[in-house]
Amino acid sequence: ITYFRKGNHINYDGDIDDEEELLDWLTDPANMEMTDHIEKVNRKMFEKIRHTSDYVAVFFYSDDCKQCSRVLAEIEHIDDDADSANIDFVKIDDKKLAKEIGVFALPGIVFFKMGSKEPTIYAGDLYDEGEILNWLMVQKDPAGDMIEHMEGSDLQRLIDESNALAVYFFRTDGSCDQCTSILEELENIDDDCDRHGITFIKTQDLSVATQYGVSDFPCLVYFESQTPNVFEGDLSEEEEVLQWLITQKTEDRIELVTRVMLESMVEETQYLAVYFYKLNCNICDQILEGLEKVDDECDIYGIHMVKIQDPQLAKRYSIKTFPALVYFRNGNPLIFEGDLQNEESVLEWLIDDENRELADEIEEVNARMLERLLDESLLLAVFFYDENCPECDDILEELEHIDGDADQYGIDMVKISDVEAAGKYNIINLPSLIYFRKQVPLLYDGDLHDEEKILTWLTSQDVFEIKNEIEEVNRRMLDKLLEENEFVTVFFYESDHKESVKVLERLEKIDGETDNMDITFVKMADARYARKWGVTKLPAVVYFRNRFPSIYRGDFESEDEVLDWLRKNRYRSPELNLFMYALIAITSAFVLYTVFLLYGFQRPVQAPPPVHPKQQ
């Protein structure tokens, strides 16, 4: 007997009289197999192969299926690889059998495993032969592609280095009944996590669990660039877990942290916003959805936002009602007192310079925050540095000594370690100190280790003065100018006042002429300080000559009138009026009268009488 398989033949060398042996030989998959061809079988042959082979992959197709021939051509390429893995690959044209197994649309691939109750249907790309082969290998040996177990320093290094890492903390000592069953469920989504670039790890390392505050097992923690986020859903629902992991990977969400994680973040994070909430709280969930909308903006400004469910920890910060938002600036807490339902007001509050400001410490900013400060701050000193610079820490320590003094003069001081931001302002050498006066930069070329010289430079009139523009000053800066300059003119005005804005525009035109007359011209929006000098109505111009004020009483319709008034006051010699003459006369008379009383009525000193010799 010769057996032909598509032209390829083999000869039967057994007992030709034994029909059972002959039937077994004819239906043996090894004899039916052809190189580079998937064998076609019928239902009865399939049932025989299914019960005799450990692993069987079946390709269901139909002659009237347009895609089937193309898919078959692809999987023909992996037939030998499947055979090398002891997986019998066959094809069958039987729609009824396909529906019985669960394949309702052709083509389809189904994997049968000896001892398994139910077959597994392939749900991937039928045109990707590599993916199909990989799927077959995983179905054959799931343990070969199980979630990797890791502990100790290897696990910690992976947490430090991975951008997307899911860690399943579990125990097998009998204290956790669900740990093993949930792990089996999570094994089903390991490949999906890999496809989305998420590394999945399991561990029983209690020291690492304790480090991140994990005390209840099992627990799933997602790490993104070392930032942890705890899964708070049902771990037995692997699809829910997968969707959550994909969301964390693709979207920037507010992370859920434990108490230990939060305490570590408070120490390590310069700007940290913490949302305290509780379960089964509808308003908490609504506010959280709103905060999610501004989370990305917070990241842009260098503010990290997390959430936590811990009533005991909330009491530490005097939180009695939920939800609540606490802003940590280098560990210093500040509670938000506004409307949490208005996420825009929350964002404005978080990025407000007054709320971000740290006592006795120069504020760290990123490129986006620097741009915002340049738009808002009239005088801004920026220290550009490199984190790997040995001398930068020493310079920063010196600069922090004068940060408070600079602030009193109305000068904001910040630091930034961003090479791209430095390049944007043409800064080549780091560290460098740049002084922005209304966004106009000026490089400090002195000794950065001499804090006093830096403060003197920042507050000097020549440095902060901008040509053809009246500079804004505060009380401290004005006092300094009055001490250093003989002639000073101050324009007192109200912010956001139409008349003040119009007058200021006119006065800006004569700023150059006042400079030529050696008159320092500044402006100040401080009504209380103006009243100190006798100003009762704003806007007003006050001319100081050796700290003695003169108030302009004229009209602001013409800047030339103001200039003429200043010119007359500048070049007018001090005149002594009648009152001053009278005052001098009275003072002189009083001095002369006092001298006369002291010396005019003194008695002459008489010599003592001679002493009798006996008295001696």
ABEGO torsion letter per residue (X at the ends): XBBBBGGBBBBBABBAABAAAAAAAAABAAAABBBGBBBBBBAAAAAAAAAABABBBBBBBBAABAAAAAAAAAAAAAAAAAAAAGBBBBBBBBAAAAAAAGBABOBBBBBBBBGBABBBBBABBAABAAAAAAAAAAAABAAAABBBBBBEAAAAAAAAABABBBBBBBBAAGABAAAAAAAAAAAAAAAAAAAAGBBBBBBABAAAAAAAGBABOBBBBBBBGGBBBBBABBAABAAAAAAAAAAAAABBBBBBBBAAAAAAAAAABABBBBBBBBBGBAAAAAAAAAAAAAAAAAAAAGBBBBBBBBAAAAAAAGBABOBBBBBBBGGBBBBBABBAABAAAAAAAAABAAAABBBGBBBBBBAAAAAAAAAABABBBBBBBBAABAAAAAAAAAAAAAAAAAAAAGBBBBBBBBAAAAAAAGBABOBBBBBBBGGBBBBBABBAABAAAAAAAAABAAAABBBGBBBBBBAAAAAAAAAABABBBBBBBBBGBAAAAAAAAAAAAAAAAAAAAGBBBBBBBBAAAAAAAGBABOBBBBBBBGGBBBBBABBAABAAAAAAAAAAAAABBBBBBAAAAAAAAAAAAAAAAAAAAAAAABBBBBBBBBBBAAAX
